[in-house]
Amino acid sequence: MSAMKPDLRLTFEPPQDKRAQRSAFLSLKQGRMSMLEYIQRARHFISCITTHPVDMATQVRVFTSGMNAGYQRFYLTRKTPSTLEEAFAVALREDYSATASQAFDVSRVRAPEPEPEPMEIDAIQQFDGRRGATPFTPRHALHRAVHAR
């Protein structure tokens, strides 16, 4: 049974290069990812590092330094959370606050809504498919006008 354990482990465990996972976590940057995607990526890399795990202070520092520059990063560097989960919670809360404040900007001046324009009834023209737009005239008057010439 003990001879089969390494074979079973090789067969069923996903192949993981521990150094590559550690390096990927230590060089993790947010870039174009949303805050939630960035947090999920950080959680994934942390879960992949099973032997010789990275200490909590380094995890928080790597997560904070990899964030895009902005209010969320500024707030996290000033608050200095003690655990990575606390840093995730603060980052998500500040990201939500920043997104909500951008969606509701009171400094924007609202454009007035368009009002209906008054119409002049005398200016209405009837469309005739062959000749284009012509002033409305009864057909029998046009018939007389053409033959009167």
LUMZAPA-875880 format. One record per residue: residue number from 1; residue in three letters; x, y, z of N, C-alpha, C in turn. Coordinates in nm, 4 decimals, padded with zeros to 6 digits. Layout:
// LUMZAPA-875880
REC; NUM; Ala; X; Y; Z; X; Y; Z; X; Y; Z .
...
END
This chain:
// LUMZAPA-875880
REC; 1; Met; 00.0813; -00.1189; 00.0000; 00.0000; 00.0000; 00.0000; 00.0861; 00.1259; 00.0000 .
REC; 2; Ser; 00.1915; 00.1249; 00.0789; 00.2770; 00.2435; 00.0857; 00.3514; 00.2665; -00.0460 .
REC; 3; Ala; 00.3718; 00.1611; -00.1223; 00.4384; 00.1760; -00.2521; 00.3455; 00.2400; -00.3548 .
REC; 4; Met; 00.2139; 00.2244; -00.3353; 00.1179; 00.2818; -00.4304; 00.0903; 00.4299; -00.4057 .
REC; 5; Lys; 00.1161; 00.4791; -00.2863; 00.0843; 00.6179; -00.2537; 00.1514; 00.7185; -00.3469 .
REC; 6; Pro; 00.2800; 00.7055; -00.3746; 00.3407; 00.8039; -00.4673; 00.2803; 00.7984; -00.6077 .
REC; 7; Asp; 00.2486; 00.6758; -00.6524; 00.1869; 00.6638; -00.7849; 00.0483; 00.7274; -00.7872 .
REC; 8; Leu; -00.0306; 00.7024; -00.6825; -00.1636; 00.7636; -00.6736; -00.1541; 00.9161; -00.6658 .
REC; 9; Arg; -00.0574; 00.9634; -00.5894; -00.0396; 01.1073; -00.5759; -00.0050; 01.1698; -00.7114 .
REC; 10; Leu; 00.0838; 01.1069; -00.7861; 00.1211; 01.1585; -00.9185; 00.0037; 01.1541; -01.0154 .
REC; 11; Thr; -00.0806; 01.0524; -01.0006; -00.1932; 01.0362; -01.0916; -00.3047; 01.1359; -01.0642 .
REC; 12; Phe; -00.3395; 01.1557; -00.9375; -00.4592; 01.2327; -00.9055; -00.4344; 01.3769; -00.8607 .
REC; 13; Glu; -00.3172; 01.4103; -00.8131; -00.2900; 01.5484; -00.7748; -00.2543; 01.6292; -00.8987 .
REC; 14; Pro; -00.3019; 01.7529; -00.9047; -00.2659; 01.8352; -01.0206; -00.1170; 01.8686; -01.0172 .
REC; 15; Pro; -00.0544; 01.8718; -01.1326; 00.0884; 01.9043; -01.1351; 00.1083; 02.0507; -01.0945 .
REC; 16; Gln; 00.1902; 02.0717; -00.9935; 00.2149; 02.2070; -00.9455; 00.3640; 02.2252; -00.9228 .
REC; 17; Asp; 00.4149; 02.3241; -00.9845; 00.5529; 02.3610; -00.9594; 00.5492; 02.4654; -00.8485 .
REC; 18; Lys; 00.5950; 02.4287; -00.7318; 00.5833; 02.5164; -00.6146; 00.6575; 02.6483; -00.6348 .
REC; 19; Arg; 00.7735; 02.6414; -00.6969; 00.8495; 02.7651; -00.7197; 00.7778; 02.8579; -00.8159 .
REC; 20; Ala; 00.7150; 02.8017; -00.9191; 00.6426; 02.8843; -01.0160; 00.5211; 02.9493; -00.9506 .
REC; 21; Gln; 00.4501; 02.8744; -00.8654; 00.3340; 02.9304; -00.7961; 00.3758; 03.0415; -00.7001 .
REC; 22; Arg; 00.4842; 03.0186; -00.6270; 00.5339; 03.1201; -00.5335; 00.5790; 03.2447; -00.6090 .
REC; 23; Ser; 00.6478; 03.2247; -00.7182; 00.6944; 03.3378; -00.7988; 00.5775; 03.4147; -00.8589 .
REC; 24; Ala; 00.4765; 03.3412; -00.9053; 00.3585; 03.4067; -00.9629; 00.2857; 03.4887; -00.8568 .
REC; 25; Phe; 00.2777; 03.4370; -00.7339; 00.2117; 03.5139; -00.6280; 00.2924; 03.6378; -00.5918 .
REC; 26; Leu; 00.4224; 03.6223; -00.5777; 00.5054; 03.7360; -00.5367; 00.5109; 03.8460; -00.6423 .
REC; 27; Ser; 00.4847; 03.8117; -00.7684; 00.4854; 03.9138; -00.8744; 00.3441; 03.9493; -00.9210 .
REC; 28; Leu; 00.2435; 03.9164; -00.8415; 00.1035; 03.9391; -00.8784; 00.0713; 04.0885; -00.8847 .
REC; 29; Lys; 00.0116; 04.1307; -00.9957; -00.0317; 04.2698; -01.0159; -00.1775; 04.2687; -01.0603 .
REC; 30; Gln; -00.2521; 04.3713; -01.0211; -00.3944; 04.3786; -01.0557; -00.4141; 04.4068; -01.2035 .
REC; 31; Gly; -00.3442; 04.5036; -01.2581; -00.3578; 04.5365; -01.4001; -00.5000; 04.5722; -01.4366 .
REC; 32; Arg; -00.5565; 04.5047; -01.5371; -00.6930; 04.5328; -01.5834; -00.7992; 04.4482; -01.5139 .
REC; 33; Met; -00.7578; 04.3676; -01.4173; -00.8544; 04.2835; -01.3457; -00.9396; 04.3696; -01.2526 .
REC; 34; Ser; -01.0621; 04.3260; -01.2309; -01.1441; 04.3919; -01.1295; -01.0895; 04.3521; -00.9928 .
REC; 35; Met; -01.1355; 04.4205; -00.8897; -01.0875; 04.3896; -00.7544; -01.1248; 04.2471; -00.7157 .
REC; 36; Leu; -01.2442; 04.2041; -00.7506; -01.2872; 04.0686; -00.7169; -01.2015; 03.9641; -00.7889 .
REC; 37; Glu; -01.1717; 03.9860; -00.9161; -01.0858; 03.8926; -00.9908; -00.9452; 03.8889; -00.9312 .
REC; 38; Tyr; -00.8953; 04.0049; -00.8925; -00.7616; 04.0138; -00.8329; -00.7565; 03.9369; -00.7008 .
REC; 39; Ile; -00.8599; 03.9502; -00.6205; -00.8654; 03.8782; -00.4930; -00.8739; 03.7278; -00.5171 .
REC; 40; Gln; -00.9544; 03.6852; -00.6133; -00.9652; 03.5423; -00.6438; -00.8323; 03.4857; -00.6934 .
REC; 41; Arg; -00.7618; 03.5617; -00.7752; -00.6304; 03.5168; -00.8244; -00.5325; 03.5043; -00.7081 .
REC; 42; Ala; -00.5321; 03.6016; -00.6161; -00.4428; 03.5952; -00.4999; -00.4774; 03.4745; -00.4125 .
REC; 43; Arg; -00.6060; 03.4505; -00.3900; -00.6473; 03.3336; -00.3112; -00.6017; 03.2033; -00.3766 .
REC; 44; His; -00.6130; 03.1965; -00.5086; -00.5716; 03.0757; -00.5803; -00.4222; 03.0496; -00.5612 .
REC; 45; Phe; -00.3414; 03.1535; -00.5801; -00.1967; 03.1345; -00.5660; -00.1591; 03.0972; -00.4230 .
REC; 46; Ile; -00.2230; 03.1583; -00.3242; -00.1939; 03.1255; -00.1842; -00.2308; 02.9804; -00.1547 .
REC; 47; Ser; -00.3429; 02.9343; -00.2100; -00.3838; 02.7958; -00.1851; -00.2913; 02.6956; -00.2535 .
REC; 48; Cys; -00.2238; 02.7367; -00.3598; -00.1327; 02.6456; -00.4302; 00.0010; 02.6307; -00.3580 .
REC; 49; Ile; 00.0361; 02.7266; -00.2752; 00.1635; 02.7203; -00.2029; 00.1388; 02.6458; -00.0723 .
REC; 50; Thr; 00.1664; 02.5157; -00.0728; 00.1377; 02.4333; 00.0449; 00.2622; 02.4066; 00.1279 .
REC; 51; Thr; 00.3751; 02.3850; 00.0634; 00.4985; 02.3629; 00.1383; 00.5688; 02.4961; 00.1561 .
REC; 52; His; 00.6141; 02.5227; 00.2747; 00.6801; 02.6489; 00.3102; 00.5925; 02.7682; 00.2722 .
REC; 53; Pro; 00.4770; 02.7835; 00.3362; 00.3865; 02.8933; 00.2998; 00.4473; 03.0308; 00.3297 .
REC; 54; Val; 00.3992; 03.1286; 00.2577; 00.4453; 03.2661; 00.2740; 00.3816; 03.3211; 00.4015 .
REC; 55; Asp; 00.4594; 03.3949; 00.4824; 00.4037; 03.4473; 00.6074; 00.2968; 03.5531; 00.5784 .
REC; 56; Met; 00.2106; 03.5784; 00.6763; 00.0928; 03.6635; 00.6586; 00.1300; 03.8076; 00.6245 .
REC; 57; Ala; 00.2317; 03.8617; 00.6877; 00.2708; 04.0005; 00.6600; 00.3157; 04.0164; 00.5151 .
REC; 58; Thr; 00.3879; 03.9182; 00.4630; 00.4318; 03.9232; 00.3233; 00.3133; 03.9092; 00.2296 .
REC; 59; Gln; 00.2181; 03.8223; 00.2637; 00.0987; 03.8069; 00.1810; 00.0224; 03.9386; 00.1699 .
REC; 60; Val; 00.0033; 04.0053; 00.2834; -00.0684; 04.1332; 00.2830; 00.0096; 04.2367; 00.2032 .
REC; 61; Arg; 00.1401; 04.2394; 00.2207; 00.2241; 04.3377; 00.1502; 00.2215; 04.3137; -00.0010 .
REC; 62; Val; 00.2309; 04.1877; -00.0437; 00.2271; 04.1557; -00.1871; 00.0918; 04.1931; -00.2456 .
REC; 63; Phe; -00.0161; 04.1621; -00.1748; -00.1505; 04.1957; -00.2225; -00.1669; 04.3467; -00.2355 .
REC; 64; Thr; -00.1255; 04.4203; -00.1345; -00.1416; 04.5656; -00.1346; -00.0546; 04.6315; -00.2406 .
REC; 65; Ser; 00.0690; 04.5873; -00.2540; 00.1585; 04.6510; -00.3516; 00.1211; 04.6156; -00.4949 .
REC; 66; Gly; 00.0497; 04.5056; -00.5156; 00.0082; 04.4676; -00.6502; -00.1178; 04.5370; -00.6978 .
REC; 67; Met; -00.1876; 04.6046; -00.6053; -00.3105; 04.6748; -00.6435; -00.2782; 04.7950; -00.7307 .
REC; 68; Asn; -00.3748; 04.8327; -00.8149; -00.3598; 04.9543; -00.8946; -00.3565; 05.0746; -00.8012 .
REC; 69; Ala; -00.2822; 05.1769; -00.8416; -00.2748; 05.2987; -00.7615; -00.4125; 05.3630; -00.7566 .
REC; 70; Gly; -00.4525; 05.4044; -00.6395; -00.5834; 05.4662; -00.6236; -00.6200; 05.4735; -00.4771 .
REC; 71; Tyr; -00.7444; 05.5101; -00.4526; -00.7900; 05.5286; -00.3152; -00.7848; 05.3985; -00.2351 .
REC; 72; Gln; -00.8209; 05.2861; -00.2980; -00.8232; 05.1588; -00.2265; -00.6830; 05.1226; -00.1772 .
REC; 73; Arg; -00.5853; 05.1378; -00.2638; -00.4475; 05.1047; -00.2261; -00.3982; 05.2002; -00.1177 .
REC; 74; Phe; -00.4289; 05.3285; -00.1333; -00.3885; 05.4277; -00.0342; -00.4477; 05.3936; 00.1022 .
REC; 75; Tyr; -00.5752; 05.3580; 00.1043; -00.6422; 05.3252; 00.2299; -00.5804; 05.2010; 00.2939 .
REC; 76; Leu; -00.5507; 05.0992; 00.2146; -00.4924; 04.9758; 00.2689; -00.3511; 04.9974; 00.3213 .
REC; 77; Thr; -00.2738; 05.0832; 00.2549; -00.1378; 05.1073; 00.3040; -00.1402; 05.1857; 00.4348 .
REC; 78; Arg; -00.2434; 05.2659; 00.4578; -00.2541; 05.3408; 00.5832; -00.3125; 05.2557; 00.6959 .
REC; 79; Lys; -00.4016; 05.1645; 00.6627; -00.4704; 05.0845; 00.7641; -00.3852; 04.9681; 00.8128 .
REC; 80; Thr; -00.3026; 04.9108; 00.7293; -00.2191; 04.7935; 00.7569; -00.2963; 04.6797; 00.8249 .
REC; 81; Pro; -00.3763; 04.6064; 00.7475; -00.4509; 04.4929; 00.8040; -00.3556; 04.3824; 00.8491 .
REC; 82; Ser; -00.3975; 04.3072; 00.9499; -00.3100; 04.2037; 01.0055; -00.3219; 04.0705; 00.9319 .
REC; 83; Thr; -00.4358; 04.0441; 00.8664; -00.4523; 03.9190; 00.7920; -00.4883; 03.9501; 00.6473 .
REC; 84; Leu; -00.4685; 03.8514; 00.5639; -00.4997; 03.8681; 00.4219; -00.6503; 03.8779; 00.4001 .
REC; 85; Glu; -00.7286; 03.8020; 00.4752; -00.8748; 03.8093; 00.4624; -00.9268; 03.9465; 00.5033 .
REC; 86; Glu; -00.8657; 04.0068; 00.6037; -00.9033; 04.1422; 00.6435; -00.8691; 04.2412; 00.5318 .
REC; 87; Ala; -00.7550; 04.2215; 00.4674; -00.7168; 04.3072; 00.3545; -00.8147; 04.2900; 00.2390 .
REC; 88; Phe; -00.8570; 04.1661; 00.2129; -00.9559; 04.1419; 00.1069; -01.0868; 04.2140; 00.1377 .
REC; 89; Ala; -01.1328; 04.2032; 00.2624; -01.2595; 04.2659; 00.3008; -01.2521; 04.4178; 00.2874 .
REC; 90; Val; -01.1424; 04.4763; 00.3327; -01.1263; 04.6219; 00.3233; -01.1185; 04.6648; 00.1773 .
REC; 91; Ala; -01.0445; 04.5893; 00.0967; -01.0299; 04.6240; -00.0454; -01.1639; 04.6170; -00.1174 .
REC; 92; Leu; -01.2420; 04.5122; -00.0909; -01.3740; 04.5009; -00.1543; -01.4680; 04.6121; -00.1088 .
REC; 93; Arg; -01.4631; 04.6452; 00.0201; -01.5497; 04.7520; 00.0718; -01.5125; 04.8869; 00.0101 .
REC; 94; Glu; -01.3840; 04.9165; 00.0022; -01.3403; 05.0439; -00.0551; -01.3650; 05.0482; -00.2059 .
REC; 95; Asp; -01.3519; 04.9334; -00.2724; -01.3808; 04.9281; -00.4160; -01.5284; 04.9557; -00.4409 .
REC; 96; Tyr; -01.6143; 04.8984; -00.3570; -01.7581; 04.9234; -00.3704; -01.7895; 05.0705; -00.3450 .
REC; 97; Ser; -01.7275; 05.1277; -00.2429; -01.7515; 05.2694; -00.2114; -01.7077; 05.3593; -00.3259 .
REC; 98; Ala; -01.5908; 05.3305; -00.3835; -01.5409; 05.4124; -00.4941; -01.6299; 05.3985; -00.6166 .
REC; 99; Thr; -01.6744; 05.2770; -00.6461; -01.7612; 05.2544; -00.7616; -01.8960; 05.3224; -00.7421 .
REC; 100; Ala; -01.9507; 05.3136; -00.6217; -02.0804; 05.3756; -00.5939; -02.0716; 05.5275; -00.6003 .
REC; 101; Ser; -01.9608; 05.5838; -00.5544; -01.9482; 05.7295; -00.5579; -01.9286; 05.7797; -00.7005 .
REC; 102; Gln; -01.8669; 05.6999; -00.7864; -01.8511; 05.7411; -00.9260; -01.9833; 05.7308; -01.0003 .
REC; 103; Ala; -02.0670; 05.6349; -00.9613; -02.1957; 05.6185; -01.0286; -02.2914; 05.7311; -00.9920 .
REC; 104; Phe; -02.2790; 05.7854; -00.8706; -02.3674; 05.8933; -00.8260; -02.2823; 06.0168; -00.8010 .
REC; 105; Asp; -02.2562; 06.0926; -00.9049; -02.1731; 06.2117; -00.8959; -02.2639; 06.3336; -00.8896 .
REC; 106; Val; -02.2710; 06.3972; -00.7725; -02.3595; 06.5126; -00.7562; -02.3033; 06.6372; -00.8224 .
REC; 107; Ser; -02.1760; 06.6378; -00.8571; -02.1162; 06.7563; -00.9181; -02.1539; 06.7702; -01.0653 .
REC; 108; Arg; -02.2039; 06.6619; -01.1258; -02.2444; 06.6700; -01.2661; -02.3706; 06.7531; -01.2796 .
REC; 109; Val; -02.3719; 06.8392; -01.3785; -02.4902; 06.9196; -01.4058; -02.5778; 06.8410; -01.5019 .
REC; 110; Arg; -02.7031; 06.8274; -01.4650; -02.7944; 06.7528; -01.5510; -02.8368; 06.8388; -01.6683 .
REC; 111; Ala; -02.8400; 06.7799; -01.7845; -02.8873; 06.8492; -01.9041; -03.0394; 06.8559; -01.8980 .
REC; 112; Pro; -03.0954; 06.9701; -01.9378; -03.2420; 06.9786; -01.9352; -03.3028; 06.8807; -02.0345 .
REC; 113; Glu; -03.4153; 06.8240; -01.9962; -03.4823; 06.7289; -02.0844; -03.5464; 06.8039; -02.1999 .
REC; 114; Pro; -03.5393; 06.7483; -02.3201; -03.5971; 06.8177; -02.4359; -03.7493; 06.8272; -02.4235 .
REC; 115; Glu; -03.7998; 06.9437; -02.4566; -03.9442; 06.9659; -02.4526; -03.9983; 06.9584; -02.5943 .
REC; 116; Pro; -04.1254; 06.9248; -02.6106; -04.1817; 06.9194; -02.7457; -04.1849; 07.0589; -02.8078 .
REC; 117; Glu; -04.1520; 07.0640; -02.9367; -04.1516; 07.1919; -03.0079; -04.2905; 07.2196; -03.0639 .
REC; 118; Pro; -04.3334; 07.3452; -03.0595; -04.4636; 07.3774; -03.1183; -04.4575; 07.3618; -03.2702 .
REC; 119; Met; -04.5675; 07.3158; -03.3303; -04.5724; 07.2946; -03.4745; -04.6677; 07.3941; -03.5385 .
REC; 120; Glu; -04.6317; 07.4364; -03.6575; -04.7217; 07.5224; -03.7339; -04.7998; 07.4341; -03.8296 .
REC; 121; Ile; -04.9294; 07.4356; -03.8166; -05.0147; 07.3508; -03.8989; -05.0071; 07.3930; -04.0453 .
REC; 122; Asp; -04.9885; 07.5219; -04.0739; -04.9831; 07.5702; -04.2119; -04.8599; 07.5188; -04.2859 .
REC; 123; Ala; -04.7556; 07.4784; -04.2135; -04.6315; 07.4365; -04.2776; -04.6314; 07.2886; -04.3148 .
REC; 124; Ile; -04.7354; 07.2142; -04.2831; -04.7408; 07.0714; -04.3139; -04.7555; 07.0526; -04.4642 .
REC; 125; Gln; -04.6740; 06.9638; -04.5185; -04.6798; 06.9346; -04.6617; -04.7134; 06.7881; -04.6804 .
REC; 126; Gln; -04.7811; 06.7581; -04.7895; -04.8170; 06.6207; -04.8189; -04.7075; 06.5618; -04.9064 .
REC; 127; Phe; -04.6712; 06.4362; -04.8793; -04.5678; 06.3708; -04.9579; -04.6317; 06.3011; -05.0763 .
REC; 128; Asp; -04.5809; 06.3333; -05.1943; -04.6249; 06.2659; -05.3160; -04.5038; 06.1881; -05.3656 .
REC; 129; Gly; -04.5147; 06.0572; -05.3787; -04.4019; 05.9707; -05.4107; -04.3273; 06.0093; -05.5364 .
REC; 130; Arg; -04.3930; 06.0636; -05.6392; -04.3252; 06.0946; -05.7654; -04.2608; 06.2324; -05.7650 .
REC; 131; Arg; -04.3274; 06.3282; -05.7117; -04.2792; 06.4658; -05.7237; -04.2125; 06.5186; -05.5978 .
REC; 132; Gly; -04.2086; 06.4400; -05.4909; -04.1515; 06.4897; -05.3670; -04.2584; 06.5578; -05.2850 .
REC; 133; Ala; -04.2183; 06.6444; -05.1968; -04.3130; 06.7113; -05.1079; -04.3763; 06.8299; -05.1778 .
REC; 134; Thr; -04.5090; 06.8375; -05.1740; -04.5832; 06.9489; -05.2342; -04.6854; 06.9978; -05.1338 .
REC; 135; Pro; -04.7243; 07.1247; -05.1421; -04.8296; 07.1723; -05.0523; -04.9585; 07.0961; -05.0796 .
REC; 136; Phe; -05.0376; 07.0754; -04.9752; -05.1614; 06.9989; -04.9892; -05.2615; 07.0763; -05.0756 .
REC; 137; Thr; -05.3053; 07.0124; -05.1811; -05.4073; 07.0680; -05.2704; -05.4991; 06.9538; -05.3098 .
REC; 138; Pro; -05.6308; 06.9750; -05.3107; -05.7204; 06.8660; -05.3516; -05.6910; 06.8218; -05.4949 .
REC; 139; Arg; -05.7087; 06.6925; -05.5240; -05.6750; 06.6360; -05.6554; -05.7550; 06.7005; -05.7689 .
REC; 140; His; -05.8817; 06.7280; -05.7509; -05.9597; 06.7834; -05.8618; -05.9119; 06.9242; -05.8970 .
REC; 141; Ala; -05.8568; 06.9978; -05.8012; -05.8031; 07.1312; -05.8320; -05.6760; 07.1179; -05.9148 .
REC; 142; Leu; -05.5923; 07.0172; -05.8850; -05.4706; 06.9954; -05.9640; -05.5075; 06.9544; -06.1068 .
REC; 143; His; -05.6095; 06.8709; -06.1193; -05.6513; 06.8249; -06.2504; -05.6973; 06.9434; -06.3361 .
REC; 144; Arg; -05.7737; 07.0328; -06.2789; -05.8192; 07.1510; -06.3531; -05.7027; 07.2414; -06.3887 .
REC; 145; Ala; -05.6062; 07.2549; -06.2964; -05.4934; 07.3444; -06.3215; -05.4071; 07.2923; -06.4350 .
REC; 146; Val; -05.3912; 07.1609; -06.4475; -05.3086; 07.1034; -06.5538; -05.3775; 07.1206; -06.6885 .
REC; 147; His; -05.5079; 07.0985; -06.6985; -05.5804; 07.1087; -06.8253; -05.6130; 07.2524; -06.8642 .
REC; 148; Ala; -05.6019; 07.3450; -06.7718; -05.6335; 07.4844; -06.8028; -05.5201; 07.5502; -06.8794 .
REC; 149; Arg; -05.4096; 07.4985; -06.8857; -05.2955; 07.5604; -06.9530; -05.3057; 07.5481; -07.0978 .
END
